[in-house]
């Protein structure tokens, strides 16, 4: 048994005599319940009438309100068709009086009040619609449908929009619906007859709800939120609606669909339809252009409804007026539109849950979210009291003193207290939201920079693709003074201007990016830093400006999460998609954002070259490991599951050693173990060797094929047994046999850096055990050193260094020191993959002394720092006189030198010293 209505506050009676008169009609009330009835009836003519009509039912309902609510809903659900109109009106009357009293008494929070009203609205729409569908089926007006189809309304879908969709229905609200039907339920030849029937059913069920009879009405219905309502029928095919949103949908419709919910009819079909609209509603990039769209909508509303001007409480529109409910909703929904495409946790229908999610993810300050939530709830209560007086669908505070007094009485306040509280709340809401929608209205414009820029460069900006639209030019014109001001503060303004010019020239479009900069001015500093320093990053930005989204995603400057967390994040993201190509594009976009993050961290000095190298390698490994199962599954659908244990991906070279740079290819070997299976078992079976060869090609394609989001990595398979002449995938038996019986010394050297990065765990363990055992075998030192010397000679002949700044190729440089480290690891029988351990192995094998090893370690660190920085600056070997002031400063910072000249000299000395040490060990004939 539920408890009696808890009364936490009491209204005052505007007319005490009317209140006492109504209280006298009800028996079996407690004193507090009697005061609640008297205060309510004495202030609201509408509620006075309802209380009197339901005086026999109401006392018991107040003693057991939750039971009473459930019984009203259940009775409405089981109404006979001929009792639908009067039965629903009786149910609405009882819902209205019970929720009003629970609301006024503070017994139910706002969310329970609005949920009760909303749930009843959905129930009423459902039973009314299904009654019409049943009638059409009986009359054979819906071809192919039977009584079994009534439960799913024969494919009719009723979407709740606005407050109805968000479970926020107000007290005297109409209900915003979009009615569709699933055309796939009908034979194509019956489409027009089916649509005609659905249109008729829609009109009839809406009339059932909205027609005024002697018993009143249930809900006013509004169908105008459907696509192009002036020319489309009241019930559309889902496919036609989907086409409309894909081609013509506008920002306000995207905002409307944040709250959309399948509430009645064929719920499953409705949810499928809403799933198809997710790409329309939730853009993949951060959509700051939505701010301007929302601001324009607000201005149009103010103009059309006359809600602008100074704040005055009498007649103020609590919904559309300054500081009102709509401003809080727009603020919340626009923020959701901006970021919800990237973060599903922000896709809340309700305003209060939406604000909470935005605050939790850092999109809205916690204090702002709490204040707006408090004001929203208070505004909604005032709105309800206004509507309770005469059951009018109005949001305006009454103009008259008596009208305001009635609202105040229902709230248990004086008119003065109500007016003061409303003034404070409306003003604060307006202040909190106006700056977000109209940031340009606040701060004074940026003063013109003192530097005089090349006017020819500035003039050609208007010809670039990113500025071809009027909207883009308008935003950029507001942005331009700030850009030039910050350019003027750089060390070389003219140089920075040229870099920015190159960036703008490469942008395919500008509205979204310029809007993002306008909403987040701090990003301009980062842009100037990047374009003035790293040509490679700036070029990447021009083609992938959406990676800036990640910068303001909340965790861009956090610590590196590590391989496991990275892989888990990508796996979770890929699992949200079902289309293979979409998954590959998503992986590309995701990888680019993390790749960009590493580059920016390195550029800003948050990490050094060694840390950047490790992070690039972990990113690559996470991508390979996350994508591999999808390549495997897609290939298996055609040719059956992988024979035997499947495949493992053996990372070689820098990938295997766990240190790559921003431009590195991925060296890999694919090893498979068929376990004596000769063929795959699938729709199109393949011989095992052919199966794994084609599977490997599919993996290479998944990683390296250019798609809409570019490519992930270039893949190099030349380190596999027999090189380019051998099969692209190697069986486990062939791999072990080759390594034991046929491999050259250089192939064993390469194995010192090998590491399984993805694939079958058991096979991976076997590979590592074999590698460790093979490397631990004793070696004939003279033979190894002779072959290493020959290899060093071939490398020197094939790749001459491209000047001092080429830290990779040539004697005493990176590859030379790596060769020495591999030799040390092989001679000492070490399984460690990194260069430093290999040099320690050279000491253990007697090839180097400790001092020589340390010198080579220091040389390698310097070479890597230059190489990693050079790839970030230009994507190739740098030319010190062409990298600019910003590039030179970064190069010095990355290598801990004060001046480029000092670094240049140190590199020459390092190369000479390292080459001499290595030459003393690996002697050429």
PAFISE-151831 format. One record per residue (C-alpha): residue in one letter; x, y, z. Coordinates in steps of 0.001 Angstrom, whole numbers, plus 500000, padded with zeros to 6 digits. Each point is the difference from the previous one (the first is absolute). Layout:
N
   type       c1       c2       c3
      a        X        Y        Z
...
This chain:
925
   type       c1       c2       c3
      x   500000   500000   500000
      x   501452   503367   498961
      x   500188   502975   502327
      x   497710   503015   499955
      x   501012   503051   498019
      x   502874   501697   501820
      x   499288   503694   500352
      x   503205   502046   500148
      x   498466   503407   499243
      x   496543   501544   499803
      x   498461   502549   497632
      x   498080   503081   501108
      x   496422   500555   498869
      x   499530   503048   497807
      x   496287   499803   500898
      x   499699   498273   503367
      x   496235   499609   499796
      x   500230   498037   496743
      x   502709   497862   501500
      x   497965   499223   503135
      x   496958   499249   497867
      x   501940   497376   498026
      x   501606   498464   503084
      x   496528   499459   501481
      x   499058   497777   497038
      x   502699   497397   500763
      x   499884   497546   502864
      x   502697   497934   501683
      x   502818   502549   499674
      x   502727   500767   502479
      x   500341   503608   501150
      x   503018   500544   497731
      x   498212   498429   497041
      x   497046   502282   500646
      x   502317   503042   500042
      x   501552   498810   496736
      x   496555   499673   498369
      x   498826   503381   501310
      x   503156   501863   498943
      x   499963   498407   496544
      x   496284   500441   499292
      x   500056   503520   501394
      x   502659   501053   497477
      x   499328   497931   496857
      x   496521   499980   498401
      x   501053   497097   497790
      x   501229   497790   502855
      x   496956   500972   502088
      x   497805   498537   497259
      x   502068   496797   499784
      x   499984   499485   503772
      x   496250   500355   500103
      x   499525   497574   497106
      x   502250   497408   501634
      x   498948   500566   503606
      x   498967   496339   500413
      x   503253   498604   498589
      x   502502   502554   501295
      x   500162   499241   503771
      x   501097   496413   499410
      x   502400   501133   497293
      x   501671   502391   502463
      x   500364   497166   502510
      x   501611   497719   497383
      x   501261   502259   497175
      x   502378   497519   498352
      x   497328   497299   499918
      x   497488   502481   498647
      x   502399   501048   497238
      x   500645   496370   498989
      x   496267   499215   499965
      x   499235   502986   497774
      x   502649   498819   497530
      x   498831   496378   500075
      x   496340   500917   499515
      x   500883   502190   497021
      x   502080   497211   498480
      x   497049   497575   499994
      x   497227   502328   498766
      x   497562   498539   497471
      x   499991   501771   496618
      x   496551   501513   500539
      x   501090   501350   503397
      x   503255   501482   498793
      x   499034   503675   499787
      x   498181   500320   503344
      x   502351   497558   501732
      x   503159   501846   498997
      x   498490   503316   501020
      x   499091   498651   503416
      x   503519   498635   500369
      x   501495   503361   498958
      x   497817   501832   502514
      x   501170   497761   502821
      x   503623   500206   498865
      x   499743   503783   499851
      x   498574   500477   503481
      x   502257   497407   501673
      x   503228   501271   498426
      x   499025   503618   500702
      x   499418   499346   503701
      x   503186   497900   500291
      x   501926   502778   498240
      x   498549   502857   502072
      x   500573   498070   503239
      x   503637   499285   499071
      x   499246   496297   500437
      x   501366   499100   496584
      x   503123   501568   498496
      x   499719   501684   496635
      x   501348   496925   498198
      x   497287   497726   501438
      x   497259   502470   499108
      x   501167   500417   496399
      x   500660   496266   499625
      x   496443   499173   501131
      x   498526   502459   497493
      x   502316   498745   497250
      x   499360   496306   500609
      x   496273   500621   499883
      x   500422   501937   496745
      x   501851   497064   498437
      x   497415   497525   501259
      x   497125   502100   498651
      x   501656   500321   496584
      x   500721   496263   499913
      x   496485   498777   500837
      x   498350   502587   497744
      x   502264   499166   497041
      x   499629   496232   500387
      x   496233   500329   500222
      x   500011   501779   496627
      x   502376   497439   498489
      x   497766   497164   501261
      x   496970   501631   498389
      x   501806   500356   496662
      x   501142   496370   500094
      x   496440   498813   500704
      x   498847   501994   496988
      x   502902   498630   497904
      x   501360   503487   499355
      x   503589   499036   500831
      x   500991   497385   497406
      x   501714   496909   501340
      x   499430   500873   503649
      x   498145   497762   502474
      x   498901   500268   503623
      x   503460   498707   500983
      x   501430   503272   498674
      x   497953   502206   502333
      x   502510   499608   502840
      x   502677   501657   497841
      x   497483   502449   498486
      x   500689   498439   496576
      x   503303   501845   499874
      x   498728   503431   501047
      x   502729   501799   501938
      x   499201   502851   502383
      x   502992   502070   500973
      x   499734   502251   503032
      x   501822   503270   499435
      x   500891   502947   502188
      x   498989   499751   503636
      x   497943   496902   499285
      x   503123   498230   498698
      x   502088   501075   502984
      x   497408   498989   502622
      x   499632   503709   500803
      x   496384   500633   499029
      x   498631   503100   501680
      x   496710   500208   501787
      x   497759   501230   497190
      x   502282   499033   497156
      x   498999   498979   496551
      x   501969   496984   498737
      x   502393   500291   497070
      x   499919   496833   497913
      x   501472   498802   496734
      x   498056   497089   498524
      x   501655   497682   497489
      x   499363   496517   498714
      x   502313   497145   499101
      x   499404   499614   496274
      x   501905   496683   499962
      x   497014   498371   501737
      x   498001   500390   496784
      x   500326   498724   496464
      x   501400   502789   497762
      x   496860   499808   497841
      x   497893   500767   503096
      x   502049   503015   501089
      x   497520   502751   499103
      x   497030   498168   501491
      x   501976   499328   503168
      x   501084   503636   500249
      x   496410   501163   499510
      x   498900   497759   502868
      x   502813   501178   502256
      x   499172   503655   499320
      x   496365   499381   500880
      x   500947   498128   503192
      x   502311   502863   501006
      x   497329   502644   499521
      x   497468   497925   501912
      x   502181   499136   502988
      x   501086   503641   500314
      x   496333   500999   500015
      x   499336   497418   502715
      x   502554   501762   502148
      x   499394   503648   499163
      x   496266   500411   499264
      x   498157   501850   502748
      x   496895   498155   501193
      x   497733   500365   502990
      x   502718   498083   501925
      x   502756   502386   498894
      x   503027   498933   497943
      x   503019   497740   500523
      x   502924   501800   498308
      x   500309   502540   497271
      x   502196   498390   497331
      x   502493   501787   497759
      x   501384   498205   496934
      x   501863   502976   498512
      x   503485   498775   500903
      x   499888   497438   497177
      x   502067   500615   496860
      x   498667   502938   497934
      x   496535   499980   501646
      x   498456   502388   497472
      x   500178   497417   497205
      x   500385   496580   501642
      x   497229   497721   501335
      x   499499   499668   503762
      x   501427   496478   499797
      x   503066   499397   497812
      x   501936   496922   498984
      x   503149   499595   502093
      x   502130   499734   496860
      x   498690   503346   498685
      x   500670   501688   503344
      x   503516   498565   500099
      x   500730   501363   496494
      x   498759   503428   501055
      x   502264   500212   503053
      x   503027   498732   498059
      x   499634   502651   497291
      x   498077   502931   501487
      x   500069   499670   503789
      x   500841   503205   501875
      x   501690   500745   503305
      x   496714   500640   501822
      x   498819   496552   498901
      x   503217   498468   501277
      x   499385   501707   503334
      x   496405   498748   500017
      x   501146   496417   499530
      x   502179   500141   503108
      x   496762   499496   501936
      x   498261   497702   497493
      x   498705   496716   501401
      x   497885   497190   498591
      x   497074   500173   502427
      x   497113   498130   498387
      x   499022   497718   497143
      x   502812   497838   498639
      x   502688   500871   502546
      x   502658   497724   498463
      x   499571   501555   496543
      x   500153   503454   501559
      x   503271   499204   501737
      x   501444   498675   496748
      x   499029   503242   498284
      x   501636   502102   502714
      x   503160   497904   499650
      x   500142   500836   496287
      x   499833   503712   500871
      x   502932   499941   502421
      x   502518   501147   497348
      x   497645   502909   499172
      x   499502   501064   503617
      x   503428   499213   501381
      x   502806   501273   497778
      x   503343   498228   500314
      x   501902   503257   500330
      x   499542   502637   502681
      x   497211   502112   498560
      x   500616   503522   501275
      x   498165   501415   496989
      x   496830   498861   501792
      x   500488   502873   502470
      x   499348   502596   497319
      x   497034   498019   498691
      x   498511   499847   503489
      x   500663   503697   500564
      x   498261   500828   496717
      x   497014   497887   501102
      x   499836   501856   503306
      x   500007   503353   498218
      x   497232   498876   497632
      x   497890   498822   502942
      x   500480   503335   501776
      x   499067   501868   496851
      x   496948   497882   499178
      x   498715   499682   503552
      x   500943   503485   501148
      x   501949   498650   502963
      x   503034   502278   499694
      x   500510   503266   501813
      x   500486   500735   503657
      x   498887   497616   502705
      x   496545   500618   501503
      x   498287   497326   502092
      x   496304   500722   499172
      x   499354   498288   496659
      x   503493   498488   499842
      x   500178   496767   497968
      x   501547   497364   502281
      x   500703   497770   497019
      x   501184   502266   497184
      x   500850   503228   501801
      x   503319   501328   501189
      x   501595   497631   502514
      x   497197   497497   499483
      x   499708   496222   499635
      x   500865   499944   496299
      x   503320   501762   500607
      x   501033   497259   502430
      x   498828   497338   497553
      x   501821   501619   497068
      x   503146   500366   502087
      x   499879   496300   500910
      x   498981   498634   496611
      x   502524   502064   498075
      x   502819   498784   502213
      x   498718   496456   499488
      x   499973   500501   496229
      x   503554   501321   500097
      x   501509   496997   501748
      x   497388   497224   500008
      x   501221   498560   496718
      x   503282   499092   501658
      x   498676   499135   503440
      x   496821   497880   500233
      x   499822   500732   503750
      x   498784   503510   499115
      x   496963   498762   498060
      x   497476   500595   502764
      x   496420   500903   499155
      x   499267   501862   503211
      x   501283   503498   500701
      x   501119   499326   503584
      x   501763   496696   499171
      x   501533   501728   496966
      x   501458   502783   502139
      x   501347   497462   502483
      x   501702   498000   497222
      x   501492   503154   498470
      x   501385   501041   503384
      x   501423   496551   500663
      x   501826   500036   496643
      x   501306   503540   500483
      x   497914   501685   497295
      x   498170   502189   502520
      x   501467   501212   503314
      x   498527   498090   502942
      x   498776   503190   501649
      x   498255   501176   496821
      x   498283   496632   499554
      x   498793   500020   503609
      x   498638   503546   499729
      x   498234   499364   496706
      x   498535   496768   501364
      x   498639   501826   503046
      x   498568   502788   497837
      x   498533   497514   497531
      x   498098   498146   502704
      x   498793   503268   501524
      x   498898   501335   496591
      x   498087   496800   499284
      x   498151   500250   503321
      x   498972   503579   499247
      x   498917   498908   496509
      x   497838   497254   501519
      x   498328   502375   502464
      x   499189   502427   497164
      x   498383   497184   498022
      x   498130   498554   502982
      x   497907   503136   500472
      x   497880   499540   496853
      x   501530   496924   498273
      x   501308   502339   497329
      x   502925   499072   497770
      x   501801   503186   500890
      x   503435   500744   501378
      x   499466   503657   500762
      x   499886   501498   503461
      x   496580   501668   500360
      x   499864   503724   499216
      x   497632   500883   502837
      x   500860   500289   503677
      x   497247   497524   500852
      x   501381   497525   497461
      x   503508   500203   501461
      x   498520   499695   503481
      x   498244   496753   499034
      x   503300   498523   498766
      x   501739   501128   503190
      x   497205   498472   502129
      x   500417   496612   498283
      x   503694   500187   500880
      x   499394   501073   503592
      x   501778   503322   499388
      x   499128   503672   499992
      x   499831   501823   496666
      x   503022   502082   500932
      x   502068   496943   500910
      x   499014   498276   496762
      x   500878   503053   497903
      x   503379   500469   501698
      x   500902   496315   499650
      x   498956   499891   496350
      x   501956   503164   499185
      x   503142   498566   501597
      x   499695   496618   498291
      x   499122   501322   496531
      x   502856   502489   500133
      x   502539   497381   501046
      x   498902   497509   497334
      x   500332   502700   497350
      x   503470   500933   501217
      x   501150   496383   500106
      x   498760   499147   496514
      x   500237   503189   497949
      x   503793   500048   499957
      x   500041   496452   498646
      x   497657   500755   497107
      x   501272   503474   499190
      x   503647   500137   501070
      x   500650   502816   497542
      x   497660   502246   501937
      x   502264   499939   503038
      x   503701   500907   499834
      x   501209   502987   498019
      x   501480   499192   496608
      x   503703   499153   499896
      x   502058   503091   499134
      x   501764   499971   496664
      x   503527   498544   500269
      x   502927   502380   499817
      x   501735   497757   497431
      x   499209   500769   496354
      x   499266   496778   498143
      x   500341   499335   496274
      x   496656   501159   498595
      x   500364   497794   496925
      x   499955   496919   502216
      x   497001   501233   501992
      x   498131   500873   496789
      x   500294   496503   498529
      x   498407   498360   503030
      x   496565   500868   498619
      x   500690   497752   496990
      x   500704   496864   502041
      x   497446   497128   500120
      x   499619   500352   503780
      x   498646   503539   499538
      x   497768   499448   497006
      x   496727   500078   501959
      x   498503   503191   501378
      x   499611   498403   503402
      x   503666   498968   500163
      x   501109   503506   498988
      x   497774   501559   502637
      x   501475   497856   502791
      x   503555   500454   498721
      x   499591   503781   499862
      x   499205   499933   503720
      x   502975   497712   500584
      x   502563   501762   497799
      x   500999   502840   502399
      x   500776   497486   502735
      x   502006   497823   497598
      x   502079   502914   498778
      x   500499   501278   503539
      x   501443   496678   501094
      x   502090   499659   496848
      x   501520   503394   500801
      x   501248   498659   503342
      x   502009   497129   498468
      x   503776   500162   499635
      x   499755   500282   496190
      x   496555   501438   499088
      x   500538   499951   496224
      x   501174   496411   500123
      x   497025   499006   502170
      x   497644   501790   497595
      x   501312   497943   497078
      x   499536   496822   502012
      x   496426   500980   500898
      x   499385   500865   496363
      x   501062   496504   498992
      x   497712   498505   502616
      x   496980   502039   498842
      x   500711   499184   496359
      x   499853   496277   500769
      x   496707   500108   501895
      x   497138   498513   497968
      x   497341   501753   502132
      x   499979   502500   502836
      x   496663   500438   501767
      x   500492   497286   502599
      x   503652   500788   500735
      x   499509   503771   500155
      x   497003   499497   502297
      x   502134   497794   502223
      x   502701   502704   500228
      x   497414   502673   500736
      x   498571   497939   502842
      x   503465   498987   501284
      x   502448   502897   499419
      x   502789   498216   501868
      x   500263   497623   497051
      x   501273   502862   497834
      x   503259   500026   501987
      x   500421   496289   499319
      x   499238   500505   496299
      x   502583   502781   499704
      x   502519   497866   501890
      x   499438   497066   497643
      x   499937   501837   496672
      x   503026   502058   501037
      x   502008   496935   501036
      x   499000   496700   498404
      x   499237   499879   496306
      x   499056   496324   500351
      x   497464   500645   502766
      x   498633   503096   498241
      x   499565   498086   496748
      x   498269   497211   501895
      x   497738   502562   501668
      x   498950   501480   496671
      x   498719   496614   498885
      x   498723   498871   503404
      x   498884   503113   501843
      x   497597   497902   502066
      x   502944   498751   502095
      x   499732   503326   501825
      x   496860   498488   501509
      x   502200   497826   502164
      x   501824   503021   501439
      x   496870   501202   501752
      x   498708   496529   500791
      x   501096   500316   503617
      x   502968   497619   500199
      x   502227   501167   497150
      x   502803   501116   502307
      x   499637   497123   502477
      x   502696   497373   500525
      x   500421   497268   497414
      x   497447   497240   500764
      x   502164   497029   498938
      x   499564   497193   497499
      x   497229   498051   501760
      x   497787   503042   500564
      x   500533   501181   496414
      x   499106   496637   498553
      x   496917   499687   502221
      x   498789   503452   498911
      x   500306   499190   496296
      x   498427   496563   500432
      x   497008   501600   501738
      x   499656   502633   497272
      x   500185   497423   497195
      x   497363   497854   501700
      x   497476   502835   499577
      x   500181   499628   496202
      x   498790   497062   497943
      x   501261   500915   496519
      x   503585   498894   499246
      x   500988   503067   497981
      x   498507   502275   502644
      x   502093   498196   502610
      x   503171   500510   497974
      x   499227   503690   499502
      x   499267   500375   503707
      x   503361   498396   500816
      x   501720   502477   497676
      x   498291   502981   501582
      x   500718   498726   503517
      x   503641   499277   499190
      x   500516   503446   498432
      x   498744   501685   503154
      x   502400   498096   502234
      x   502804   500450   497465
      x   499339   503736   500018
      x   499949   499996   503810
      x   503453   498410   500179
      x   501346   502538   497511
      x   498572   502962   501922
      x   501330   498667   503303
      x   503439   499626   498418
      x   499789   503429   498368
      x   499016   501615   503289
      x   502800   498274   501942
      x   497636   497905   502128
      x   501818   496852   498885
      x   503459   499396   498512
      x   500929   498097   496858
      x   500413   496666   501797
      x   496561   500279   501584
      x   498475   501050   496677
      x   501595   496977   498319
      x   498549   497623   502576
      x   496558   501593   499742
      x   499944   499837   496188
      x   500922   496304   500236
      x   497337   499213   502599
      x   497423   501815   497878
      x   500920   497907   496961
      x   499849   496796   502020
      x   496583   500940   501427
      x   498662   500669   496502
      x   501289   496716   498572
      x   498668   497981   502951
      x   496568   501671   499897
      x   499546   499729   496222
      x   501267   496428   499605
      x   496822   498293   501356
      x   497823   501972   497547
      x   502220   499080   497052
      x   499901   496382   501194
      x   496207   499984   500402
      x   499318   501689   496652
      x   502336   497631   498159
      x   498497   496995   501795
      x   496487   500868   498817
      x   501143   499329   496435
      x   502491   497201   500434
      x   499271   498459   503407
      x   501864   500247   503323
      x   503784   500108   499900
      x   501411   496456   499791
      x   501817   498819   503099
      x   501060   502503   502658
      x   499812   502993   497729
      x   502670   502651   499551
      x   502288   502193   502080
      x   501482   503320   498901
      x   503719   500232   500712
      x   501156   503606   500204
      x   503530   500498   498703
      x   502511   502840   499979
      x   498953   503124   501856
      x   496455   498714   500544
      x   501336   496846   501639
      x   502401   502039   502099
      x   497145   502227   501145
      x   501306   503312   498665
      x   498808   501577   496738
      x   499718   503580   498799
      x   497076   501945   498589
      x   500719   498921   496405
      x   501090   496385   500533
      x   498833   497083   497884
      x   499041   496818   501831
      x   502343   497032   499453
      x   498021   496793   500535
      x   500017   496256   499398
      x   496776   497941   500050
      x   500486   496515   501435
      x   497207   497419   500024
      x   499602   496496   501390
      x   497500   497858   498000
      x   500286   496914   502268
      x   499921   497645   496980
      x   496801   501533   498545
      x   500258   500039   496218
      x   496926   502109   499254
      x   497738   502543   501618
      x   496359   499112   500585
      x   497723   502754   498695
      x   497770   501170   497132
      x   503083   500389   497768
      x   502659   497708   501521
      x   503676   500604   499281
      x   503148   497945   500314
      x   501742   500907   503245
      x   502995   501704   498395
      x   497760   502014   497667
      x   497666   500805   502885
      x   502729   501610   502096
      x   501608   501751   497026
      x   496708   501695   499143
      x   499259   500656   503651
      x   503348   501770   500323
      x   499199   502131   496958
      x   496653   500868   501621
      x   501841   501064   503167
      x   502462   502127   498022
      x   497074   501608   498175
      x   498198   500689   503288
      x   503070   501828   501295
      x   501285   501767   496913
      x   497132   500528   497535
      x   499056   503676   499524
      x   496416   500605   501131
      x   497915   503081   500766
      x   502048   500462   503202
      x   503313   499285   498256
      x   502199   496988   500781
      x   501250   498608   503299
      x   503559   498899   499255
      x   502213   498871   497160
      x   500874   496328   500500
      x   503360   498422   499149
      x   500142   496187   499778
      x   503566   499706   498616
      x   501439   498527   503210
      x   498026   496764   499568
      x   501929   496798   499108
      x   501262   500171   496398
      x   499071   503710   499864
      x   497893   501214   497087
      x   500456   496648   498247
      x   498272   498016   502755
      x   496307   499654   500887
      x   498487   502981   501858
      x   498937   497691   502840
      x   502291   497358   501484
      x   498898   496795   501673
      x   501267   499307   503495
      x   501818   496870   498817
      x   501643   501856   497097
      x   501003   502906   502222
      x   501715   497813   502613
      x   501675   497843   497354
      x   501256   503019   498093
      x   501341   501765   503077
      x   501788   496840   501177
      x   501348   498739   496691
      x   500084   502723   497335
      x   499938   503498   501525
      x   502900   502374   499478
      x   501699   501689   502910
      x   498243   503285   499130
      x   496636   498219   500398
      x   500965   498865   503487
      x   501122   503552   500706
      x   496522   501186   498965
      x   498480   497402   502316
      x   501637   501699   502982
      x   497410   502801   499631
      x   496975   497835   499105
      x   496876   500193   502170
      x   496510   498517   499477
      x   497605   502937   499955
      x   496693   498200   499337
      x   498401   496659   499271
      x   499465   496597   501593
      x   501349   500063   503552
      x   501248   496407   499942
      x   501823   500451   496724
      x   501439   503292   501260
      x   501435   498252   503037
      x   501484   497247   497844
      x   501656   502577   497720
      x   501521   501833   502947
      x   501239   496739   501578
      x   501567   498966   496688
      x   501559   503452   499492
      x   501500   500000   503488
      x   501403   496487   499588
      x   501395   500701   496526
      x   501740   503198   501113
      x   501525   498260   503030
      x   501944   497511   497851
      x   503768   500462   499958
      x   501403   501858   496969
      x   503289   499905   498169
      x   501223   503540   500599
      x   502228   500299   496924
      x   497269   498827   497651
      x   497430   502352   501515
      x   502317   503007   499917
      x   501056   499217   496423
      x   496403   499897   498770
      x   499089   503107   502008
      x   502922   501829   498406
      x   498766   499013   496540
      x   496521   501132   500901
      x   501324   503337   501296
      x   501834   500529   496732
      x   496846   499268   497965
      x   497962   502419   502134
      x   502584   502747   499574
      x   499976   499532   496227
      x   496188   499911   499783
      x   499160   502946   502268
      x   502451   502839   500098
      x   499187   502682   502608
      x   498162   503077   498694
      x   502129   502481   501934
      x   500636   500589   503690
      x   496293   500125   500879
      x   499418   496452   498736
      x   500366   498276   503353
      x   498883   496615   498677
      x   502256   498933   497128
      x   503776   499846   499972
      x   502944   498982   502204
      x   499540   500785   503692
      x   496330   500833   499572
      x   496780   498304   501096
      x   499980   496945   497714
      x   503690   499430   500591
      x   499586   500076   503784
      x   496885   497773   499743
      x   502064   497492   498005
      x   502650   500033   502737
      x   497300   499473   502646
      x   498459   497094   498053
      x   503435   498434   499688
      x   500542   500355   503727
      x   496618   498444   500799
      x   500646   497083   497624
      x   503499   499332   501319
      x   498862   500195   503634
      x   496848   497927   499357
      x   497668   502726   501296
      x   496255   500086   499317
      x   499734   503707   500892
      x   498958   502076   496983
      x   501156   503543   500786
      x   503225   501621   498829
      x   501301   500696   503509
      x   499710   496349   501040
      x   501670   498943   496762
      x   502958   502298   500703
      x   500235   498525   503501
      x   500061   496584   498284
      x   502939   501180   497894
      x   501832   500764   503242
      x   499104   496554   501398
      x   501254   498362   496778
      x   503286   501888   500229
      x   499400   502083   496881
      x   499901   503353   501824
      x   501166   501350   503278
      x   497592   501814   502317
      x   501191   503464   498975
      x   499609   499226   496308
      x   496470   498636   500570
      x   499031   503126   501905
      x   501347   502216   497238
      x   497926   498107   497440
      x   496925   500259   502237
      x   500427   503757   500262
      x   500547   500254   496259
      x   496887   497951   499319
      x   497888   502157   502310
      x   501148   503118   498149
      x   499388   498421   496586
      x   496517   498859   501028
      x   499102   503430   501393
      x   501018   501635   496703
      x   498293   497338   497875
      x   496718   500103   501952
      x   499940   503810   499993
      x   500885   500167   496294
      x   497147   497687   499029
      x   497588   502139   502011
      x   501304   503227   498472
      x   499941   499038   496348
      x   499372   496305   499491
      x   503461   499604   498460
      x   503636   500941   500550
      x   500049   503594   501178
      x   501946   502898   498565
      x   500964   502263   502879
      x   499757   503153   497925
      x   496455   499179   498907
      x   498283   498885   503188
      x   499453   503556   501205
      x   500339   501613   503391
      x   497349   497852   501645
      x   501409   496781   498555
      x   503520   500849   501094
      x   498805   500809   503511
      x   498167   496656   500194
      x   503023   498088   498692
      x   502214   501580   502645
      x   497434   499394   502735
      x   499601   496353   498946
      x   503761   499408   500154
      x   500752   502282   502983
      x   502316   502328   498088
      x   499955   503772   500186
      x   500762   500664   496333
      x   499719   498121   496712
      x   503685   500603   499301
      x   500989   498222   503216
      x   497727   497078   499133
      x   501491   499817   496497
      x   503506   499778   501440
      x   498975   497423   502620
      x   498466   497785   497337
      x   503165   500001   497903
      x   502107   499085   503033
      x   497486   497301   501033
      x   499995   498381   496550
      x   503788   499925   499815
      x   500470   498577   503480
      x   497287   497355   499634
      x   501240   498949   496548
      x   503510   499586   501352
      x   498821   497806   502902
      x   497821   497819   497779
      x   502721   499759   497334
      x   502434   498737   502607
      x   497687   497056   500714
      x   498502   499323   496573
      x   503065   500109   497779
      x   499537   500050   496265
      x   502323   497923   497833
